[in-house]
Amino acid sequence: MSCVSLGGVGTLLAEYLGRLGVGEIVLVDPDYVDPTNLPRLVEATSWDAMSWLVAPNRPSWIRAVGRRLATPKVRLATRIIRKANSRVRARPFQTDMEDAAALEAIKGCDYVFLAADSHRARLLFNALVHQFLIPGVQLGSRIRSDAATGALEHVHTVVRWVLPDCGCLVCNQAINPARLQEESISATMRARQKYTDDPDIVAPSVITLNAMAAAQAANDFLFYMTGLARPDAFDGYVRSHPLRRRLEMLVPRKDTACPDCGASSESRFARGDCAALPLVD
């Protein structure tokens, strides 16, 4: 199986899957641990972030050295997996999902977890699931606060099943064309995973929210792959609203004309390497 993006959700998933005894895990993330990650990266320390070298009061050249010496997130996840279960084989790729070698490794997986908030990653993940018939899940957490008062207005986690035989992220408008265009223009925006739009919150403490999403996704993976649950249990998305203590089940839509999961001759569905993947040259 594969875990794409090893931020707050991905590192928790790495540990859970290691303890569940998954034989091999492909890990994909280009980034390094930094001080803003520490409130939500399980097992990460100030040594991993090189916090004393990248502090704002340091000269720029020292901060640059600190960033280069910081622990890559794929190495952190590998360390977490090995502590949980030394028999699991971790295959780290310190790259974007669009990298050719990482894509080839993902295509060979039985299941894909997408823990990235990027809409570019969602687009490519959605195509992979349907083009190569690989079951997967997209998951994450989101916080919205009032711009004037800073009060929390909305908090939710979401676990979206993306299976070859049910509605995809395109059909369910989970890929925003405007965000996709913005991310294509700005590499900085594409690389940044945001939990909130509030610019004053640079290191949100969302590890408990991430744990809810990661645990749901890991349980679903376990029950789906072992056949312990009824097939109709996997027809929907699970959205949790912790502020309101509500759990919401959403039935995904499916469009027969969809370019990813539809039945038309132009669809990429089940075409494997015969069709080109989006964002990949």
Disulfide bonds with the S-S distance in Angstrom:
none
